[in-house]
């Protein structure tokens, strides 16, 4: 199951969030070479980890296996403040558009080629479940261009915002990806299950929007 963590309940997830920050540092600093965000304590935390962020955790018996963060585009967000060079025109801003950032999966649970791992597919399904329950139907992503085909195959409608550029050591492109019930159906087919990945209480609680 995917846990939704916001300012309303983050104190209840102190241990899990500590693991998430360290997983982020391992993936984005150690593996991807984003040395400008390196920290001596081994925790990757930035200015967007504030009261407006929505964190999603994929856990198994208290161990964080995957993580992602959602940011509202009605406020300053990663694309507008840190990576504006990836966007050729005005950055998207709307209540129904959120930015998907810091997606990472622990070693041993990662995707293989174009195949999403169970953790990866659960995290993506979590975005769509969470979004559709709140009138959110688009995400902004800064990603490796190899993800483009994967998202299209999962029935996201992807629109590039600019041309790919090197960020750290990785080629990166900014896109919007729209989704609807067909996307959710496709993701559930890929997962082989119609069961929701987000706990019922998280979907029902409006405070967990961010």
N, C-alpha and C positions, 0 to 999 in steps of 0.2 A: 504493500500500500504506500501511497504518497502522502506525506504530511505537509500541510500548509502552515507556514510560520510567518507571522507578521508581528508588528509592535504589540498587538493585543495578547499574544501568547508566547513571545520569544523566550521569556524567563523559564517557561516549562520545557524548553528545548535547549538549555544551555550546553549540555554535553554534546548533543547532536550538532549544534551550530559550531562548536569548537572543532569537531571533526570536519565539518564542511569547509571552514576557513583553511584548515591545513590541507585538505584535498585540493582546494582551489590553488593554493601556493604550489603544491606538487605539480599540478597539471600546467598551470599558466606560467609559472616562473621557472621551475626546474626543467620541465619537459618542452615547453613551447618557447622559452627564452625571453619572456617579458621582464627583462631585468629592471626596468624602471619602476615596477611595483614590488620588487623584492623586499622582504622584511626579515630582520634578524630573528624574530620569534617564530618564523615559519608559518605565519598566518596571513593569508591574502584578504585584506579588508580595504575597501575604498570609500570614497565620499558618498557613494550611492547606497551603502548599507545603512540606510536611515529608516525613519518611521514610515516611509512610503513604499519601501521595498517589500515584495512578497517572495519568500524563499520556499522552495519545494525540495523536500528531502525524500530520497528513496532509501529506506532502511530495512535491515534484517536483524532482528533481535538486538536492537540498539546500535548496530554498526551502520554507518552511513556509506552506502555503496554508490550513490549518485546524487547530484545536486544541480539545481538551476535557480535563477533569480529573474523575477519579472519586475519591470520598472514602468511607471506610467509615463506616457509621452507628453502629457499635459504639463509636466515639470521638466527641468533640465535632466537629460539622461546621457548615457554613454556616447551615443552617436553624435549628439549636439555638442557635448563638452570636451570629449577626448578624441574622437575619431571623425571630426567633421569632413576631413579630406575624402572620406569614402562616399560622400553624398554629393552628387552633381548639382542638385537643386535644394529647395527648402526641405528640411527634415520633416517627416510625418509627425503631426501633432493632432490627437483626437482622443476622446475618452474611450473609444472602442479599440484603440491601437495601443498595445503595450510592447515594451522591448524585452526580448529574451536574451539574457546574458549569463555568462559564467557556467554554461552547461559543462559538466564534467562527470566522468564515471571512473570509479576506482579500477586499478589494474586487476586483471583477472575476470572482470565483468564487462569488458568493452566490446564495441561492435567489431565485426569481422568483415572487412571489405565494405560492400554495400549493404550487408545484413545488419539490421539493428539488433543489439543484444536485448535480452529481456529487461534489463534496467533502462537502457536507452529508449525502448519502445514504451515502457511504463511512464517515463518522464515526459515524452512527447504527448502521450495520451492524456497525461495529467494537465498539460497546458490547455488542450482542447476541451476537456471536461470542465475545467475551472473557468475557461473563457466563455464557453457557451452558456454556462449558468449565470453569467454576469453581463451579458450583452457585449462581450469582447470578441471580435472576429478577425483581428489581424495582429500579427507580431512583426516587429522590426528585429532583424538578426544581422550581426556581423560574423561571417563564417567563412570557412574554407569553401571555395567554389565547388569542390567535389560533393558538397551537400545539396547542390541545386537539383540534380537528378533524383536523389533520394527523396527530397521533399515533394517533388512533382509526382513521383510514384506513390507517395502516401496521400495524394489528392489535396495538397496545399497548392494554392494559386500564387506563384512566386513572381515578383517583379523586382529586377535589380534597380538599385538607387544610384549606382555609379559603376566604374570599372574596378576590377580587382587591383589591390595594392598590397605591398608587403607590410605587415604589422608584426614586430618582433622578428621571428624567422619564418613566419607563415604567410602565404598568400591569402588575402582576406577580401571579401566582397560584402557590401551592405545590401540587404533586400527587405522587401515586405513580403509576408506570407499570409494570405487570407485562408480562412478555414470555415467549415460549416459541418452540418451533421454527416455529410458524405465523408468528410475527413475522419470524423470519429468512427464511422462504420468501417472505413478502410483500416484504421489503426487497430481496431478490435479484431478484424480479420487477421491481420499480421500477427497479433498477439495470440490468436486462437482462443479468445475469451471475450464474452460480452459483459463480464463483471467490471464495475467501475474500479479505477485504481486509486481514487481519492476517497477517503473516509466520508461517509454520509454526513457526519456532523460538520465537516469542513466545507462541504458543498452547500449546506444549509445555512451556515453562519455568515451573514453579510459582513461581519467585522473582519473576516479573513480575506477581504479584497485588498487591503493595504492602505 
